[in-house]
Amino acid sequence: MLVKAANPGGSLVPEDYQLRAEQYGKPLGGALQGLRRIRTGDVRVAYQVQPGRVVIWAVKHRKDIYRELERRLGAGPSKSGSPG
């Protein structure tokens, strides 16, 4: 079931993601530690679980998302290269 998320864009988010977001996706490491990602085909959604909310950091093609996250967070590339 999809429910309307409480965010300015009013996008639709699966209800389970709203209730248990920390159980979904893969945790990122290195300079992006604290973020998680969900993949759907070639698209990645990077998000962060905070008390009472989920913050979406980026929705991008898999080849671009980690560079975009590093740019937004002011972090350099991780030692092991791009995650994922």
PDB file of N, CA, C and O in Angstrom:
ATOM      1  N   MET A   1       0.839  -1.179   0.000  1.00  0.00           N
ATOM      2  CA  MET A   1       0.000   0.000   0.000  1.00  0.00           C
ATOM      3  C   MET A   1       0.882   1.239   0.000  1.00  0.00           C
ATOM      4  O   MET A   1       1.871   1.297   0.731  1.00  0.00           O
ATOM      5  N   LEU A   2       0.533   2.224  -0.811  1.00  0.00           N
ATOM      6  CA  LEU A   2       1.266   3.486  -0.847  1.00  0.00           C
ATOM      7  C   LEU A   2       0.498   4.544  -0.076  1.00  0.00           C
ATOM      8  O   LEU A   2      -0.730   4.610  -0.143  1.00  0.00           O
ATOM      9  N   VAL A   3       1.225   5.362   0.648  1.00  0.00           N
ATOM     10  CA  VAL A   3       0.612   6.463   1.383  1.00  0.00           C
ATOM     11  C   VAL A   3       1.329   7.742   1.013  1.00  0.00           C
ATOM     12  O   VAL A   3       2.504   7.709   0.647  1.00  0.00           O
ATOM     13  N   LYS A   4       0.650   8.860   1.102  1.00  0.00           N
ATOM     14  CA  LYS A   4       1.268  10.138   0.777  1.00  0.00           C
ATOM     15  C   LYS A   4       2.248  10.521   1.889  1.00  0.00           C
ATOM     16  O   LYS A   4       1.872  10.607   3.059  1.00  0.00           O
ATOM     17  N   ALA A   5       3.480  10.745   1.518  1.00  0.00           N
ATOM     18  CA  ALA A   5       4.516  11.100   2.492  1.00  0.00           C
ATOM     19  C   ALA A   5       4.356  12.555   2.906  1.00  0.00           C
ATOM     20  O   ALA A   5       3.886  13.391   2.135  1.00  0.00           O
ATOM     21  N   ALA A   6       4.757  12.837   4.138  1.00  0.00           N
ATOM     22  CA  ALA A   6       4.696  14.206   4.636  1.00  0.00           C
ATOM     23  C   ALA A   6       5.958  14.941   4.221  1.00  0.00           C
ATOM     24  O   ALA A   6       6.868  15.129   5.029  1.00  0.00           O
ATOM     25  N   ASN A   7       6.014  15.354   2.969  1.00  0.00           N
ATOM     26  CA  ASN A   7       7.160  16.129   2.491  1.00  0.00           C
ATOM     27  C   ASN A   7       6.682  17.136   1.460  1.00  0.00           C
ATOM     28  O   ASN A   7       5.595  16.980   0.903  1.00  0.00           O
ATOM     29  N   PRO A   8       7.471  18.162   1.198  1.00  0.00           N
ATOM     30  CA  PRO A   8       7.038  19.224   0.283  1.00  0.00           C
ATOM     31  C   PRO A   8       6.670  18.728  -1.114  1.00  0.00           C
ATOM     32  O   PRO A   8       5.769  19.279  -1.747  1.00  0.00           O
ATOM     33  N   GLY A   9       7.357  17.695  -1.601  1.00  0.00           N
ATOM     34  CA  GLY A   9       7.062  17.176  -2.929  1.00  0.00           C
ATOM     35  C   GLY A   9       5.809  16.326  -2.975  1.00  0.00           C
ATOM     36  O   GLY A   9       5.264  16.090  -4.053  1.00  0.00           O
ATOM     37  N   GLY A  10       5.338  15.861  -1.824  1.00  0.00           N
ATOM     38  CA  GLY A  10       4.153  15.046  -1.761  1.00  0.00           C
ATOM     39  C   GLY A  10       4.286  13.727  -2.501  1.00  0.00           C
ATOM     40  O   GLY A  10       3.291  13.198  -2.997  1.00  0.00           O
ATOM     41  N   SER A  11       5.510  13.178  -2.585  1.00  0.00           N
ATOM     42  CA  SER A  11       5.717  11.934  -3.327  1.00  0.00           C
ATOM     43  C   SER A  11       5.112  10.761  -2.564  1.00  0.00           C
ATOM     44  O   SER A  11       4.800  10.857  -1.377  1.00  0.00           O
ATOM     45  N   LEU A  12       4.958   9.661  -3.277  1.00  0.00           N
ATOM     46  CA  LEU A  12       4.402   8.461  -2.660  1.00  0.00           C
ATOM     47  C   LEU A  12       5.533   7.558  -2.201  1.00  0.00           C
ATOM     48  O   LEU A  12       6.487   7.312  -2.939  1.00  0.00           O
ATOM     49  N   VAL A  13       5.418   7.072  -0.988  1.00  0.00           N
ATOM     50  CA  VAL A  13       6.430   6.221  -0.386  1.00  0.00           C
ATOM     51  C   VAL A  13       5.726   4.995   0.181  1.00  0.00           C
ATOM     52  O   VAL A  13       4.695   5.135   0.839  1.00  0.00           O
ATOM     53  N   PRO A  14       6.261   3.786  -0.060  1.00  0.00           N
ATOM     54  CA  PRO A  14       5.626   2.616   0.535  1.00  0.00           C
ATOM     55  C   PRO A  14       5.504   2.772   2.048  1.00  0.00           C
ATOM     56  O   PRO A  14       6.431   3.243   2.707  1.00  0.00           O
ATOM     57  N   GLU A  15       4.371   2.378   2.586  1.00  0.00           N
ATOM     58  CA  GLU A  15       4.098   2.554   4.010  1.00  0.00           C
ATOM     59  C   GLU A  15       5.168   1.893   4.877  1.00  0.00           C
ATOM     60  O   GLU A  15       5.563   2.460   5.897  1.00  0.00           O
ATOM     61  N   ASP A  16       5.648   0.700   4.492  1.00  0.00           N
ATOM     62  CA  ASP A  16       6.684   0.025   5.272  1.00  0.00           C
ATOM     63  C   ASP A  16       7.959   0.855   5.366  1.00  0.00           C
ATOM     64  O   ASP A  16       8.628   0.823   6.398  1.00  0.00           O
ATOM     65  N   TYR A  17       8.312   1.591   4.325  1.00  0.00           N
ATOM     66  CA  TYR A  17       9.511   2.428   4.359  1.00  0.00           C
ATOM     67  C   TYR A  17       9.364   3.506   5.405  1.00  0.00           C
ATOM     68  O   TYR A  17      10.332   3.862   6.078  1.00  0.00           O
ATOM     69  N   GLN A  18       8.163   4.028   5.546  1.00  0.00           N
ATOM     70  CA  GLN A  18       7.948   5.074   6.548  1.00  0.00           C
ATOM     71  C   GLN A  18       8.039   4.511   7.956  1.00  0.00           C
ATOM     72  O   GLN A  18       8.503   5.194   8.869  1.00  0.00           O
ATOM     73  N   LEU A  19       7.603   3.277   8.142  1.00  0.00           N
ATOM     74  CA  LEU A  19       7.564   2.697   9.472  1.00  0.00           C
ATOM     75  C   LEU A  19       8.885   2.067   9.886  1.00  0.00           C
ATOM     76  O   LEU A  19       9.236   2.093  11.066  1.00  0.00           O
ATOM     77  N   ARG A  20       9.627   1.496   8.930  1.00  0.00           N
ATOM     78  CA  ARG A  20      10.851   0.760   9.256  1.00  0.00           C
ATOM     79  C   ARG A  20      11.971   1.055   8.257  1.00  0.00           C
ATOM     80  O   ARG A  20      12.585   0.126   7.734  1.00  0.00           O
ATOM     81  N   ALA A  21      12.235   2.286   7.993  1.00  0.00           N
ATOM     82  CA  ALA A  21      13.210   2.682   6.970  1.00  0.00           C
ATOM     83  C   ALA A  21      14.614   2.162   7.265  1.00  0.00           C
ATOM     84  O   ALA A  21      15.380   1.889   6.341  1.00  0.00           O
ATOM     85  N   GLU A  22      14.954   2.024   8.535  1.00  0.00           N
ATOM     86  CA  GLU A  22      16.302   1.569   8.885  1.00  0.00           C
ATOM     87  C   GLU A  22      16.517   0.096   8.552  1.00  0.00           C
ATOM     88  O   GLU A  22      17.657  -0.368   8.581  1.00  0.00           O
ATOM     89  N   GLN A  23      15.471  -0.648   8.239  1.00  0.00           N
ATOM     90  CA  GLN A  23      15.608  -2.060   7.889  1.00  0.00           C
ATOM     91  C   GLN A  23      15.763  -2.268   6.385  1.00  0.00           C
ATOM     92  O   GLN A  23      16.059  -3.379   5.946  1.00  0.00           O
ATOM     93  N   TYR A  24      15.573  -1.235   5.604  1.00  0.00           N
ATOM     94  CA  TYR A  24      15.659  -1.348   4.154  1.00  0.00           C
ATOM     95  C   TYR A  24      16.973  -0.776   3.657  1.00  0.00           C
ATOM     96  O   TYR A  24      17.630  -0.002   4.353  1.00  0.00           O
ATOM     97  N   GLY A  25      17.342  -1.155   2.473  1.00  0.00           N
ATOM     98  CA  GLY A  25      18.522  -0.585   1.845  1.00  0.00           C
ATOM     99  C   GLY A  25      19.820  -1.112   2.426  1.00  0.00           C
ATOM    100  O   GLY A  25      19.850  -1.913   3.360  1.00  0.00           O
ATOM    101  N   LYS A  26      20.887  -0.617   1.824  1.00  0.00           N
ATOM    102  CA  LYS A  26      22.237  -1.031   2.204  1.00  0.00           C
ATOM    103  C   LYS A  26      22.943   0.156   2.858  1.00  0.00           C
ATOM    104  O   LYS A  26      22.922   1.257   2.307  1.00  0.00           O
ATOM    105  N   PRO A  27      23.565  -0.042   4.015  1.00  0.00           N
ATOM    106  CA  PRO A  27      24.309   1.054   4.626  1.00  0.00           C
ATOM    107  C   PRO A  27      25.526   1.399   3.783  1.00  0.00           C
ATOM    108  O   PRO A  27      26.190   0.510   3.249  1.00  0.00           O
ATOM    109  N   LEU A  28      25.818   2.681   3.662  1.00  0.00           N
ATOM    110  CA  LEU A  28      27.008   3.134   2.939  1.00  0.00           C
ATOM    111  C   LEU A  28      28.140   3.334   3.928  1.00  0.00           C
ATOM    112  O   LEU A  28      27.906   3.545   5.118  1.00  0.00           O
ATOM    113  N   GLY A  29      29.354   3.267   3.440  1.00  0.00           N
ATOM    114  CA  GLY A  29      30.512   3.393   4.321  1.00  0.00           C
ATOM    115  C   GLY A  29      31.403   4.545   3.911  1.00  0.00           C
ATOM    116  O   GLY A  29      31.038   5.373   3.075  1.00  0.00           O
ATOM    117  N   GLY A  30      32.563   4.582   4.507  1.00  0.00           N
ATOM    118  CA  GLY A  30      33.541   5.623   4.195  1.00  0.00           C
ATOM    119  C   GLY A  30      33.006   7.010   4.507  1.00  0.00           C
ATOM    120  O   GLY A  30      32.422   7.239   5.567  1.00  0.00           O
ATOM    121  N   ALA A  31      33.210   7.930   3.582  1.00  0.00           N
ATOM    122  CA  ALA A  31      32.773   9.319   3.754  1.00  0.00           C
ATOM    123  C   ALA A  31      31.255   9.436   3.775  1.00  0.00           C
ATOM    124  O   ALA A  31      30.723  10.469   4.182  1.00  0.00           O
ATOM    125  N   LEU A  32      30.548   8.388   3.341  1.00  0.00           N
ATOM    126  CA  LEU A  32      29.082   8.420   3.274  1.00  0.00           C
ATOM    127  C   LEU A  32      28.440   7.624   4.408  1.00  0.00           C
ATOM    128  O   LEU A  32      27.251   7.311   4.346  1.00  0.00           O
ATOM    129  N   GLN A  33      29.204   7.299   5.430  1.00  0.00           N
ATOM    130  CA  GLN A  33      28.683   6.546   6.567  1.00  0.00           C
ATOM    131  C   GLN A  33      27.518   7.303   7.192  1.00  0.00           C
ATOM    132  O   GLN A  33      27.560   8.525   7.332  1.00  0.00           O
ATOM    133  N   GLY A  34      26.488   6.566   7.562  1.00  0.00           N
ATOM    134  CA  GLY A  34      25.283   7.179   8.127  1.00  0.00           C
ATOM    135  C   GLY A  34      24.158   7.268   7.111  1.00  0.00           C
ATOM    136  O   GLY A  34      23.000   7.484   7.467  1.00  0.00           O
ATOM    137  N   LEU A  35      24.513   7.099   5.831  1.00  0.00           N
ATOM    138  CA  LEU A  35      23.502   7.081   4.774  1.00  0.00           C
ATOM    139  C   LEU A  35      23.224   5.630   4.385  1.00  0.00           C
ATOM    140  O   LEU A  35      24.031   4.735   4.632  1.00  0.00           O
ATOM    141  N   ARG A  36      22.072   5.426   3.776  1.00  0.00           N
ATOM    142  CA  ARG A  36      21.692   4.117   3.253  1.00  0.00           C
ATOM    143  C   ARG A  36      21.268   4.304   1.814  1.00  0.00           C
ATOM    144  O   ARG A  36      20.993   5.425   1.386  1.00  0.00           O
ATOM    145  N   ARG A  37      21.213   3.200   1.052  1.00  0.00           N
ATOM    146  CA  ARG A  37      20.737   3.303  -0.320  1.00  0.00           C
ATOM    147  C   ARG A  37      19.811   2.158  -0.665  1.00  0.00           C
ATOM    148  O   ARG A  37      19.957   1.034  -0.185  1.00  0.00           O
ATOM    149  N   ILE A  38      18.856   2.485  -1.513  1.00  0.00           N
ATOM    150  CA  ILE A  38      17.946   1.487  -2.087  1.00  0.00           C
ATOM    151  C   ILE A  38      18.193   1.539  -3.581  1.00  0.00           C
ATOM    152  O   ILE A  38      18.374   2.616  -4.149  1.00  0.00           O
ATOM    153  N   ARG A  39      18.201   0.381  -4.216  1.00  0.00           N
ATOM    154  CA  ARG A  39      18.380   0.370  -5.660  1.00  0.00           C
ATOM    155  C   ARG A  39      17.120  -0.141  -6.329  1.00  0.00           C
ATOM    156  O   ARG A  39      16.428  -1.024  -5.821  1.00  0.00           O
ATOM    157  N   THR A  40      16.848   0.435  -7.469  1.00  0.00           N
ATOM    158  CA  THR A  40      15.755  -0.028  -8.303  1.00  0.00           C
ATOM    159  C   THR A  40      16.225   0.101  -9.744  1.00  0.00           C
ATOM    160  O   THR A  40      16.260   1.200 -10.298  1.00  0.00           O
ATOM    161  N   GLY A  41      16.584  -1.021 -10.343  1.00  0.00           N
ATOM    162  CA  GLY A  41      17.178  -0.989 -11.676  1.00  0.00           C
ATOM    163  C   GLY A  41      18.498  -0.252 -11.629  1.00  0.00           C
ATOM    164  O   GLY A  41      19.356  -0.570 -10.805  1.00  0.00           O
ATOM    165  N   ASP A  42      18.676   0.726 -12.498  1.00  0.00           N
ATOM    166  CA  ASP A  42      19.909   1.520 -12.534  1.00  0.00           C
ATOM    167  C   ASP A  42      19.837   2.772 -11.672  1.00  0.00           C
ATOM    168  O   ASP A  42      20.775   3.569 -11.666  1.00  0.00           O
ATOM    169  N   VAL A  43      18.752   2.956 -10.953  1.00  0.00           N
ATOM    170  CA  VAL A  43      18.557   4.152 -10.127  1.00  0.00           C
ATOM    171  C   VAL A  43      18.833   3.810  -8.663  1.00  0.00           C
ATOM    172  O   VAL A  43      18.460   2.743  -8.175  1.00  0.00           O
ATOM    173  N   ARG A  44      19.493   4.741  -7.977  1.00  0.00           N
ATOM    174  CA  ARG A  44      19.764   4.591  -6.556  1.00  0.00           C
ATOM    175  C   ARG A  44      19.099   5.736  -5.799  1.00  0.00           C
ATOM    176  O   ARG A  44      19.085   6.878  -6.257  1.00  0.00           O
ATOM    177  N   VAL A  45      18.551   5.407  -4.636  1.00  0.00           N
ATOM    178  CA  VAL A  45      17.969   6.404  -3.737  1.00  0.00           C
ATOM    179  C   VAL A  45      18.818   6.387  -2.479  1.00  0.00           C
ATOM    180  O   VAL A  45      18.889   5.370  -1.789  1.00  0.00           O
ATOM    181  N   ALA A  46      19.460   7.501  -2.178  1.00  0.00           N
ATOM    182  CA  ALA A  46      20.283   7.612  -0.975  1.00  0.00           C
ATOM    183  C   ALA A  46      19.491   8.359   0.076  1.00  0.00           C
ATOM    184  O   ALA A  46      18.928   9.419  -0.195  1.00  0.00           O
ATOM    185  N   TYR A  47      19.446   7.804   1.279  1.00  0.00           N
ATOM    186  CA  TYR A  47      18.647   8.425   2.342  1.00  0.00           C
ATOM    187  C   TYR A  47      19.331   8.249   3.685  1.00  0.00           C
ATOM    188  O   TYR A  47      20.270   7.468   3.837  1.00  0.00           O
ATOM    189  N   GLN A  48      18.826   9.003   4.655  1.00  0.00           N
ATOM    190  CA  GLN A  48      19.346   8.952   6.011  1.00  0.00           C
ATOM    191  C   GLN A  48      18.157   8.850   6.961  1.00  0.00           C
ATOM    192  O   GLN A  48      17.196   9.610   6.848  1.00  0.00           O
ATOM    193  N   VAL A  49      18.228   7.913   7.888  1.00  0.00           N
ATOM    194  CA  VAL A  49      17.174   7.762   8.881  1.00  0.00           C
ATOM    195  C   VAL A  49      17.518   8.650  10.072  1.00  0.00           C
ATOM    196  O   VAL A  49      18.583   8.511  10.675  1.00  0.00           O
ATOM    197  N   GLN A  50      16.615   9.556  10.401  1.00  0.00           N
ATOM    198  CA  GLN A  50      16.773  10.426  11.553  1.00  0.00           C
ATOM    199  C   GLN A  50      15.576  10.197  12.463  1.00  0.00           C
ATOM    200  O   GLN A  50      14.561   9.668  12.011  1.00  0.00           O
ATOM    201  N   PRO A  51      15.662  10.579  13.726  1.00  0.00           N
ATOM    202  CA  PRO A  51      14.531  10.360  14.629  1.00  0.00           C
ATOM    203  C   PRO A  51      13.245  10.998  14.077  1.00  0.00           C
ATOM    204  O   PRO A  51      13.166  12.214  13.902  1.00  0.00           O
ATOM    205  N   GLY A  52      12.265  10.167  13.815  1.00  0.00           N
ATOM    206  CA  GLY A  52      10.967  10.653  13.367  1.00  0.00           C
ATOM    207  C   GLY A  52      10.850  10.994  11.898  1.00  0.00           C
ATOM    208  O   GLY A  52       9.788  11.431  11.454  1.00  0.00           O
ATOM    209  N   ARG A  53      11.932  10.804  11.115  1.00  0.00           N
ATOM    210  CA  ARG A  53      11.840  11.137   9.698  1.00  0.00           C
ATOM    211  C   ARG A  53      12.932  10.437   8.885  1.00  0.00           C
ATOM    212  O   ARG A  53      13.920   9.938   9.422  1.00  0.00           O
ATOM    213  N   VAL A  54      12.712  10.422   7.580  1.00  0.00           N
ATOM    214  CA  VAL A  54      13.689   9.901   6.635  1.00  0.00           C
ATOM    215  C   VAL A  54      14.023  11.028   5.677  1.00  0.00           C
ATOM    216  O   VAL A  54      13.130  11.609   5.061  1.00  0.00           O
ATOM    217  N   VAL A  55      15.320  11.342   5.546  1.00  0.00           N
ATOM    218  CA  VAL A  55      15.782  12.413   4.670  1.00  0.00           C
ATOM    219  C   VAL A  55      16.325  11.790   3.388  1.00  0.00           C
ATOM    220  O   VAL A  55      17.252  10.980   3.429  1.00  0.00           O
ATOM    221  N   ILE A  56      15.744  12.169   2.248  1.00  0.00           N
ATOM    222  CA  ILE A  56      16.220  11.701   0.949  1.00  0.00           C
ATOM    223  C   ILE A  56      17.324  12.654   0.492  1.00  0.00           C
ATOM    224  O   ILE A  56      17.085  13.851   0.331  1.00  0.00           O
ATOM    225  N   TRP A  57      18.529  12.127   0.282  1.00  0.00           N
ATOM    226  CA  TRP A  57      19.657  12.958  -0.129  1.00  0.00           C
ATOM    227  C   TRP A  57      19.783  13.060  -1.638  1.00  0.00           C
ATOM    228  O   TRP A  57      20.144  14.115  -2.159  1.00  0.00           O
ATOM    229  N   ALA A  58      19.488  11.971  -2.352  1.00  0.00           N
ATOM    230  CA  ALA A  58      19.636  12.004  -3.807  1.00  0.00           C
ATOM    231  C   ALA A  58      18.914  10.819  -4.429  1.00  0.00           C
ATOM    232  O   ALA A  58      18.798   9.750  -3.829  1.00  0.00           O
ATOM    233  N   VAL A  59      18.430  11.038  -5.651  1.00  0.00           N
ATOM    234  CA  VAL A  59      17.876   9.980  -6.495  1.00  0.00           C
ATOM    235  C   VAL A  59      18.556  10.161  -7.844  1.00  0.00           C
ATOM    236  O   VAL A  59      18.274  11.117  -8.566  1.00  0.00           O
ATOM    237  N   LYS A  60      19.450   9.240  -8.180  1.00  0.00           N
ATOM    238  CA  LYS A  60      20.279   9.395  -9.375  1.00  0.00           C
ATOM    239  C   LYS A  60      20.590   8.037  -9.993  1.00  0.00           C
ATOM    240  O   LYS A  60      20.391   6.990  -9.377  1.00  0.00           O
ATOM    241  N   HIS A  61      21.082   8.088 -11.225  1.00  0.00           N
ATOM    242  CA  HIS A  61      21.591   6.895 -11.893  1.00  0.00           C
ATOM    243  C   HIS A  61      22.775   6.364 -11.086  1.00  0.00           C
ATOM    244  O   HIS A  61      23.501   7.134 -10.457  1.00  0.00           O
ATOM    245  N   ARG A  62      22.962   5.060 -11.110  1.00  0.00           N
ATOM    246  CA  ARG A  62      23.999   4.436 -10.287  1.00  0.00           C
ATOM    247  C   ARG A  62      25.395   4.967 -10.552  1.00  0.00           C
ATOM    248  O   ARG A  62      26.229   4.963  -9.647  1.00  0.00           O
ATOM    249  N   LYS A  63      25.679   5.424 -11.769  1.00  0.00           N
ATOM    250  CA  LYS A  63      27.034   5.918 -12.055  1.00  0.00           C
ATOM    251  C   LYS A  63      27.268   7.333 -11.529  1.00  0.00           C
ATOM    252  O   LYS A  63      28.412   7.780 -11.444  1.00  0.00           O
ATOM    253  N   ASP A  64      26.193   8.042 -11.175  1.00  0.00           N
ATOM    254  CA  ASP A  64      26.319   9.442 -10.760  1.00  0.00           C
ATOM    255  C   ASP A  64      26.043   9.701  -9.280  1.00  0.00           C
ATOM    256  O   ASP A  64      26.459  10.734  -8.756  1.00  0.00           O
ATOM    257  N   ILE A  65      25.363   8.806  -8.607  1.00  0.00           N
ATOM    258  CA  ILE A  65      24.854   9.133  -7.271  1.00  0.00           C
ATOM    259  C   ILE A  65      25.952   9.356  -6.237  1.00  0.00           C
ATOM    260  O   ILE A  65      25.846  10.276  -5.427  1.00  0.00           O
ATOM    261  N   TYR A  66      26.990   8.549  -6.244  1.00  0.00           N
ATOM    262  CA  TYR A  66      27.999   8.675  -5.190  1.00  0.00           C
ATOM    263  C   TYR A  66      28.812   9.960  -5.344  1.00  0.00           C
ATOM    264  O   TYR A  66      29.181  10.587  -4.351  1.00  0.00           O
ATOM    265  N   ARG A  67      29.088  10.347  -6.578  1.00  0.00           N
ATOM    266  CA  ARG A  67      29.761  11.630  -6.839  1.00  0.00           C
ATOM    267  C   ARG A  67      28.884  12.796  -6.362  1.00  0.00           C
ATOM    268  O   ARG A  67      29.377  13.757  -5.771  1.00  0.00           O
ATOM    269  N   GLU A  68      27.577  12.693  -6.630  1.00  0.00           N
ATOM    270  CA  GLU A  68      26.632  13.732  -6.197  1.00  0.00           C
ATOM    271  C   GLU A  68      26.563  13.812  -4.671  1.00  0.00           C
ATOM    272  O   GLU A  68      26.539  14.906  -4.108  1.00  0.00           O
ATOM    273  N   LEU A  69      26.531  12.681  -4.018  1.00  0.00           N
ATOM    274  CA  LEU A  69      26.491  12.680  -2.550  1.00  0.00           C
ATOM    275  C   LEU A  69      27.756  13.290  -1.968  1.00  0.00           C
ATOM    276  O   LEU A  69      27.690  14.081  -1.027  1.00  0.00           O
ATOM    277  N   GLU A  70      28.893  12.933  -2.513  1.00  0.00           N
ATOM    278  CA  GLU A  70      30.153  13.501  -2.024  1.00  0.00           C
ATOM    279  C   GLU A  70      30.182  15.009  -2.235  1.00  0.00           C
ATOM    280  O   GLU A  70      30.690  15.745  -1.389  1.00  0.00           O
ATOM    281  N   ARG A  71      29.638  15.472  -3.363  1.00  0.00           N
ATOM    282  CA  ARG A  71      29.567  16.906  -3.622  1.00  0.00           C
ATOM    283  C   ARG A  71      28.657  17.594  -2.608  1.00  0.00           C
ATOM    284  O   ARG A  71      29.023  18.627  -2.048  1.00  0.00           O
ATOM    285  N   ARG A  72      27.490  17.034  -2.373  1.00  0.00           N
ATOM    286  CA  ARG A  72      26.528  17.637  -1.445  1.00  0.00           C
ATOM    287  C   ARG A  72      27.019  17.633  -0.007  1.00  0.00           C
ATOM    288  O   ARG A  72      26.768  18.576   0.743  1.00  0.00           O
ATOM    289  N   LEU A  73      27.714  16.580   0.374  1.00  0.00           N
ATOM    290  CA  LEU A  73      28.172  16.455   1.762  1.00  0.00           C
ATOM    291  C   LEU A  73      29.557  17.045   1.976  1.00  0.00           C
ATOM    292  O   LEU A  73      30.037  17.117   3.107  1.00  0.00           O
ATOM    293  N   GLY A  74      30.202  17.467   0.890  1.00  0.00           N
ATOM    294  CA  GLY A  74      31.548  18.041   1.004  1.00  0.00           C
ATOM    295  C   GLY A  74      32.582  17.005   1.385  1.00  0.00           C
ATOM    296  O   GLY A  74      33.608  17.328   1.983  1.00  0.00           O
ATOM    297  N   ALA A  75      32.310  15.754   1.037  1.00  0.00           N
ATOM    298  CA  ALA A  75      33.220  14.660   1.378  1.00  0.00           C
ATOM    299  C   ALA A  75      34.033  14.280   0.149  1.00  0.00           C
ATOM    300  O   ALA A  75      33.538  14.325  -0.977  1.00  0.00           O
ATOM    301  N   GLY A  76      35.275  13.908   0.381  1.00  0.00           N
ATOM    302  CA  GLY A  76      36.106  13.423  -0.722  1.00  0.00           C
ATOM    303  C   GLY A  76      35.774  11.968  -1.019  1.00  0.00           C
ATOM    304  O   GLY A  76      35.017  11.338  -0.282  1.00  0.00           O
ATOM    305  N   PRO A  77      36.336  11.437  -2.089  1.00  0.00           N
ATOM    306  CA  PRO A  77      36.089  10.033  -2.420  1.00  0.00           C
ATOM    307  C   PRO A  77      36.605   9.116  -1.322  1.00  0.00           C
ATOM    308  O   PRO A  77      37.621   9.403  -0.688  1.00  0.00           O
ATOM    309  N   SER A  78      35.897   8.005  -1.099  1.00  0.00           N
ATOM    310  CA  SER A  78      36.344   7.058  -0.088  1.00  0.00           C
ATOM    311  C   SER A  78      37.587   6.324  -0.577  1.00  0.00           C
ATOM    312  O   SER A  78      37.863   6.302  -1.776  1.00  0.00           O
ATOM    313  N   LYS A  79      38.326   5.733   0.330  1.00  0.00           N
ATOM    314  CA  LYS A  79      39.575   5.042  -0.022  1.00  0.00           C
ATOM    315  C   LYS A  79      39.346   3.858  -0.931  1.00  0.00           C
ATOM    316  O   LYS A  79      40.219   3.514  -1.727  1.00  0.00           O
ATOM    317  N   SER A  80      38.186   3.226  -0.828  1.00  0.00           N
ATOM    318  CA  SER A  80      37.924   2.037  -1.648  1.00  0.00           C
ATOM    319  C   SER A  80      37.254   2.375  -2.959  1.00  0.00           C
ATOM    320  O   SER A  80      36.831   1.471  -3.679  1.00  0.00           O
ATOM    321  N   GLY A  81      37.141   3.657  -3.292  1.00  0.00           N
ATOM    322  CA  GLY A  81      36.470   4.048  -4.526  1.00  0.00           C
ATOM    323  C   GLY A  81      34.982   4.212  -4.294  1.00  0.00           C
ATOM    324  O   GLY A  81      34.537   4.292  -3.149  1.00  0.00           O
ATOM    325  N   SER A  82      34.216   4.262  -5.356  1.00  0.00           N
ATOM    326  CA  SER A  82      32.773   4.444  -5.254  1.00  0.00           C
ATOM    327  C   SER A  82      32.117   3.208  -4.671  1.00  0.00           C
ATOM    328  O   SER A  82      32.391   2.092  -5.112  1.00  0.00           O
ATOM    329  N   PRO A  83      31.237   3.399  -3.667  1.00  0.00           N
ATOM    330  CA  PRO A  83      30.526   2.261  -3.098  1.00  0.00           C
ATOM    331  C   PRO A  83      29.558   1.668  -4.102  1.00  0.00           C
ATOM    332  O   PRO A  83      29.172   2.322  -5.070  1.00  0.00           O
ATOM    333  N   GLY A  84      29.167   0.419  -3.864  1.00  0.00           N
ATOM    334  CA  GLY A  84      28.105  -0.199  -4.624  1.00  0.00           C
ATOM    335  C   GLY A  84      28.561  -0.911  -5.791  1.00  0.00           C
ATOM    336  O   GLY A  84      27.750  -1.481  -6.522  1.00  0.00           O
TER     337      GLY A  84
END
